[in-house]
Amino acid sequence: MNSASTINSGDTAWVLLSAGLVMLMTPALAFFYGGMVSRKNILAILMKCFACLSIILLLWVIYGYSLAFAPGNSFIGGLQWAGLKGVGFAPYPDYGPTIPHTAFVIFQAMFAVITPAVIIGSLVERIKFSAFLFFMVLWFSFVYLPICHMVWGAGGWFRNMGLLDFAGGTVVEINCGVAGLISALFLGRRLGLVRPTLHNIPFVVLGGGLLWFGWLGFNAGSALAANGVAANAFLTTNVSAAAAALSWAAIEWLTTGKPTIFGTISGVIAGLVAITPACGFVEPLTAIFIGLVAGAISFYAVGIVKQKFGYDDSLDAFGVHGVGGFWGMIATGLFATTAVNPAGANGLLLGNAAQFKVQILAACVTVVYCAAVTSLICFVVDYLIGMRVRPEDEIMGLDLTQHHERAYTILD
């Protein structure tokens, strides 16, 4: 193959820029989460996020990309691309016919990084750093990679069925949300959890704003070309986030008497999550509706369901990502239209009930598989090294007890 005759410089530049935007999302997540925990635990959050960025990037090159995207069976890829052997500059038609294969590799690497990082939100203030590293490597290897291959890999089960998941409703959002809930249930509630531990709301807003910015590369970059589908994904991503922000704030205003910036930025994330699988397949007005619903159901999941059942999904990875991601997959099956993306399919409202069934099946299988394997991983990690820190370490804070440093001179 003559790469010079097939590579499009505009498409390549867009995908590489998008990879950089998605990379920014992990440090952004660090500040988004970091502002929600107590002062004595913020550095532990930052450390975990940067550990994901560093370790997963290396594992992606060593074996992750191959198992996710190399030819294999319907469940997992092979190892012929381990160490990126045989992955060169020439395009690989299944993964972007106008960009270098290596550009696709680094773009997808950033998805692999951010997904386990989101799970941190369910584990904060009580997990050993060593246990988190062990958990992260196992989860990446045995949960993320198979789901990724089934959804996006050539020959993958759901890809062969015609699943529509533009940027990761199953692979990223449902996956990390369910894993967060399972690991939170396994760890149990934080000690002395009486009041919210938010210590720096401006950090939360800064991180959330940067996540919104990075998400434009996450979603629009998934077109793998600088084209009309990318432009549509860019537009639908923005309006869904805006609609969910207003939806969450409005419900909060009606139920508590005052809207908050914390609730509003949480709504933004819910809207971004929900539009992720649908952004390249739906029209802008539909995206607004998806965002409005996402803000409402995520508010309900975080503010009512979690409180009723008492589980400590600390920073709402399940309530926002799991619930929002599931709604996004349903919405894609309902509203997808080939008028936006001829390479996609029509949804239920345009007469294609089969597509809706595929969307539901993939979402449910992701929930069951992720829940089962994540539970097993938690048992293995806890049995071998123990997952939770000692009570006295939890009280003192993980910054000092796990990393021997503190973010502030004066603590609470």
GIJOBEL-V219421 format. One record per residue. N is the residue number from 1. SS is DSSP state (H for helix, E for strand, L for the rest). OMEGA is omega in radians with two decimals (NA if undefined). D_LAST is the distance of its C-alpha to the last C-alpha in Angstrom with 1 decimal. Layout:
BEGIN
n=<N	N>
ss=<SS	SS>
omega=<OMEGA	OMEGA>
d_last=<D_LAST	D_LAST>
END
This chain:
BEGIN
n=<1	2	3	4	5	6	7	8	9	10	11	12	13	14	15	16	17	18	19	20	21	22	23	24	25	26	27	28	29	30	31	32	33	34	35	36	37	38	39	40	41	42	43	44	45	46	47	48	49	50	51	52	53	54	55	56	57	58	59	60	61	62	63	64	65	66	67	68	69	70	71	72	73	74	75	76	77	78	79	80	81	82	83	84	85	86	87	88	89	90	91	92	93	94	95	96	97	98	99	100	101	102	103	104	105	106	107	108	109	110	111	112	113	114	115	116	117	118	119	120	121	122	123	124	125	126	127	128	129	130	131	132	133	134	135	136	137	138	139	140	141	142	143	144	145	146	147	148	149	150	151	152	153	154	155	156	157	158	159	160	161	162	163	164	165	166	167	168	169	170	171	172	173	174	175	176	177	178	179	180	181	182	183	184	185	186	187	188	189	190	191	192	193	194	195	196	197	198	199	200	201	202	203	204	205	206	207	208	209	210	211	212	213	214	215	216	217	218	219	220	221	222	223	224	225	226	227	228	229	230	231	232	233	234	235	236	237	238	239	240	241	242	243	244	245	246	247	248	249	250	251	252	253	254	255	256	257	258	259	260	261	262	263	264	265	266	267	268	269	270	271	272	273	274	275	276	277	278	279	280	281	282	283	284	285	286	287	288	289	290	291	292	293	294	295	296	297	298	299	300	301	302	303	304	305	306	307	308	309	310	311	312	313	314	315	316	317	318	319	320	321	322	323	324	325	326	327	328	329	330	331	332	333	334	335	336	337	338	339	340	341	342	343	344	345	346	347	348	349	350	351	352	353	354	355	356	357	358	359	360	361	362	363	364	365	366	367	368	369	370	371	372	373	374	375	376	377	378	379	380	381	382	383	384	385	386	387	388	389	390	391	392	393	394	395	396	397	398	399	400	401	402	403	404	405	406	407	408	409	410	411	412>
ss=<L	L	H	H	H	H	L	L	H	H	H	H	H	H	H	H	H	H	H	H	H	H	H	H	H	H	H	H	H	H	H	H	H	H	L	L	L	L	H	H	H	H	H	H	H	H	H	H	H	H	H	H	H	H	H	H	H	H	H	H	H	H	H	H	H	H	H	H	H	L	L	E	L	L	L	L	E	L	L	L	L	H	H	H	L	L	L	L	L	L	L	L	H	H	H	L	L	L	L	L	H	H	H	H	H	H	H	H	H	H	H	H	H	H	H	H	H	H	H	H	H	H	H	L	L	L	E	L	H	H	H	H	H	H	H	H	H	H	H	H	H	H	H	H	H	H	H	H	H	H	H	H	L	L	L	L	H	H	H	H	H	L	L	L	L	L	L	L	H	H	H	H	H	H	H	H	H	H	H	H	H	H	H	H	H	H	H	L	L	L	L	L	L	L	L	L	L	L	L	L	H	H	H	H	H	H	H	H	H	H	H	H	H	H	H	H	H	H	H	H	H	H	H	L	L	L	L	H	H	H	H	H	H	H	H	H	H	H	H	H	H	H	H	H	H	H	H	H	H	H	H	H	H	H	H	H	L	L	L	L	H	H	H	H	H	H	H	H	H	H	H	H	H	H	H	L	L	L	L	L	L	L	L	H	H	H	H	H	H	H	H	H	H	H	H	H	H	H	H	H	H	H	H	H	H	H	H	H	H	L	L	L	L	L	L	L	H	H	H	H	H	H	H	H	H	H	H	H	H	H	H	H	H	H	H	L	L	L	L	L	L	L	L	L	L	L	L	H	H	H	L	L	H	H	H	H	H	H	H	H	H	H	H	H	H	H	H	H	H	H	H	H	H	H	H	H	H	H	H	H	H	H	H	H	L	L	L	E	L	L	H	H	H	H	H	H	L	H	H	H	H	H	H	L	L	L	L	L	L	L	L	L>
omega=<3.12	-3.04	-3.10	-3.09	-3.07	-3.12	3.08	-3.04	3.12	3.10	-3.13	3.14	-3.13	-3.13	3.11	3.06	3.13	3.08	3.09	3.11	3.13	3.06	3.14	-3.08	-3.13	2.99	3.09	3.10	3.13	3.13	3.09	3.09	-3.07	3.13	-3.09	-3.11	3.12	-3.10	-3.03	-3.09	-3.06	-3.12	3.08	3.09	-3.14	-3.13	3.14	-3.14	-3.14	3.01	3.07	-3.11	-3.08	-3.02	-3.10	3.08	-3.14	3.12	3.11	3.13	-3.04	-3.12	-3.00	-3.11	-3.12	-3.13	3.14	-2.93	3.12	3.06	-3.14	3.05	-3.08	-3.07	-3.04	3.10	3.12	-3.10	-3.10	3.08	3.11	-3.07	-3.08	3.05	-3.14	3.09	-3.05	-3.08	-3.12	3.11	2.98	-2.93	-3.12	-3.04	3.10	-3.05	-3.09	3.13	3.06	3.09	-3.14	3.08	3.08	3.13	-3.05	3.07	-3.14	3.10	-3.10	3.01	3.14	3.13	-2.99	-3.04	3.07	3.11	3.13	-3.12	3.12	-3.10	3.12	-3.00	-2.93	2.95	-3.13	-3.13	3.05	3.10	3.12	3.12	3.11	3.13	3.13	3.12	-3.08	-3.12	3.13	-3.10	3.08	-3.03	-2.97	3.08	-3.06	-3.02	3.09	3.13	3.12	-3.13	-3.11	-3.06	-2.99	-3.05	3.09	-3.09	3.14	-3.05	-3.07	3.07	3.12	3.11	3.14	3.13	3.03	3.07	-2.92	-3.04	2.97	3.06	3.06	-3.01	-3.07	-2.88	3.12	-3.11	-3.09	3.13	3.12	3.10	3.10	3.14	-3.12	-3.12	3.09	3.09	-3.14	-3.11	-3.07	-3.08	3.05	3.12	3.02	-3.09	-3.11	-3.11	3.08	-3.07	3.12	-3.14	-3.10	-3.11	3.04	3.04	-3.14	-3.12	3.08	3.13	3.13	3.10	3.10	3.04	3.09	3.12	-3.13	-3.11	3.10	3.03	3.12	-3.05	-3.09	3.10	-3.12	2.99	3.13	3.09	3.06	-3.02	-3.10	3.12	3.08	3.13	3.11	3.12	3.10	-3.11	-3.09	3.10	-3.12	-3.06	3.07	3.11	-3.14	-3.13	-3.14	3.08	-3.13	3.13	-3.14	-3.10	-3.13	3.13	3.10	3.13	-3.12	-3.03	-3.09	3.13	-3.12	3.00	3.14	3.07	3.09	3.09	-3.12	-3.14	3.03	3.07	3.08	-3.12	3.12	3.12	3.10	3.12	-3.02	-3.10	-3.05	3.13	-2.98	-2.89	3.14	-3.06	-3.06	-3.13	-3.07	3.14	3.06	3.13	3.09	3.11	3.12	3.13	3.13	3.12	-3.12	3.12	-3.10	-3.06	3.10	3.04	3.13	-3.12	-3.09	-3.00	-3.06	-3.07	-3.13	-3.14	-3.11	-3.07	2.99	3.10	-3.05	2.94	-2.76	-3.09	2.93	3.03	3.13	-3.07	-3.14	-3.05	-3.12	-3.12	3.14	3.12	3.12	3.09	3.13	3.11	3.07	-3.10	3.09	3.12	3.12	-2.86	-3.09	-3.14	3.10	3.04	3.08	-3.06	-3.13	3.13	3.13	3.14	3.03	3.13	-3.06	-3.08	3.03	2.99	-3.08	-3.13	-3.12	3.14	3.12	3.12	3.11	-3.14	-3.13	3.14	-3.11	3.13	-3.11	3.11	3.10	3.11	-3.06	-3.11	-3.12	-3.12	-3.09	-3.06	3.09	3.09	3.13	3.13	3.11	3.12	-3.13	-3.12	-3.13	3.14	-3.05	-3.07	-3.10	-3.08	-2.97	3.10	3.08	-3.14	-3.13	3.08	3.11	3.13	-3.14	-3.14	-3.06	3.11	-3.12	-2.99	-3.13	-3.02	3.08	3.05	3.12	-3.08	-3.03	3.13	-3.13	3.12	3.07	NA>
d_last=<62.3	62.3	58.7	59.8	61.8	59.1	55.8	54.8	52.8	51.1	50.0	48.7	46.8	45.2	44.2	42.7	40.8	39.5	38.5	36.4	34.8	34.0	32.5	30.1	28.8	27.0	24.8	24.5	23.4	20.7	19.1	20.0	18.3	15.4	14.2	14.4	12.0	8.3	7.1	8.0	11.4	12.8	15.1	16.5	17.6	19.2	20.8	22.4	23.7	25.3	26.6	28.4	29.8	31.1	32.4	33.9	35.7	37.5	38.2	39.6	42.1	43.0	43.8	41.7	43.8	46.9	45.9	44.7	47.6	50.5	53.5	53.2	53.6	52.2	49.0	48.0	49.3	51.1	50.2	52.9	50.3	48.0	46.9	48.1	51.6	54.1	51.5	52.7	53.0	55.5	54.4	54.2	55.7	53.6	50.4	51.2	54.8	54.2	51.3	51.1	50.1	47.4	45.9	45.6	44.1	41.1	40.6	40.4	38.2	35.3	35.7	35.5	32.2	30.3	31.4	29.6	26.5	26.3	26.1	22.7	21.3	22.5	21.2	17.6	14.9	17.7	20.7	21.8	22.5	26.0	26.6	25.6	28.1	30.8	30.2	30.3	33.5	35.2	34.2	35.4	38.6	39.6	38.1	37.7	40.9	43.3	42.0	42.2	45.8	46.9	45.8	46.5	48.5	52.2	53.8	50.6	51.1	49.5	50.6	54.2	53.8	53.0	49.3	47.7	44.2	44.0	40.6	39.0	38.5	39.4	38.7	35.2	33.9	35.2	34.9	31.2	30.5	32.4	31.0	27.5	28.5	30.3	27.7	25.0	27.5	28.2	24.6	23.7	20.6	17.1	16.0	14.5	14.9	15.0	13.4	13.4	10.7	11.8	9.5	12.5	15.8	17.8	17.4	18.7	21.6	22.4	22.6	24.5	26.9	27.6	28.2	30.7	32.4	32.6	33.9	37.0	38.0	37.0	39.4	42.0	42.3	43.3	46.7	47.3	49.3	49.1	51.1	51.2	49.3	46.4	46.6	46.6	43.5	41.8	42.7	42.0	38.6	37.6	39.1	37.7	34.1	34.8	36.4	33.6	31.0	33.1	33.8	30.2	29.4	32.5	31.9	28.4	29.9	32.5	30.4	27.4	28.9	26.9	26.7	23.4	23.0	21.0	24.0	26.4	25.2	25.1	28.7	29.6	28.7	30.6	33.6	33.6	33.5	36.3	38.6	38.2	41.3	43.3	42.8	46.1	48.2	47.5	48.2	45.7	46.3	45.7	42.5	41.3	42.2	40.4	37.2	37.5	37.8	35.0	32.5	33.8	33.9	30.5	29.0	30.8	29.8	26.0	25.9	28.6	29.8	26.5	25.4	28.8	29.0	25.4	25.1	21.8	23.0	19.4	20.0	23.6	25.8	28.4	28.1	28.6	30.4	32.3	33.4	33.9	35.8	38.1	38.9	39.7	42.1	43.8	44.0	45.6	48.2	48.9	49.0	49.9	53.0	55.3	55.7	52.4	52.8	56.3	54.9	52.9	54.3	54.6	52.4	53.4	53.9	56.5	58.3	56.8	55.6	55.7	52.9	50.7	51.4	50.5	47.1	46.3	47.6	45.5	42.3	43.0	44.0	40.8	38.8	40.8	41.0	37.3	36.3	38.8	38.1	34.3	34.6	36.8	34.5	31.6	33.9	35.1	31.8	30.5	33.7	33.9	30.4	28.1	25.7	22.6	20.3	20.2	18.0	16.2	15.7	14.3	11.7	10.8	10.9	14.1	13.5	13.8	16.1	18.4	18.5	17.3	15.4	12.1	11.9	9.8	10.2	6.9	3.8	0.0>
END
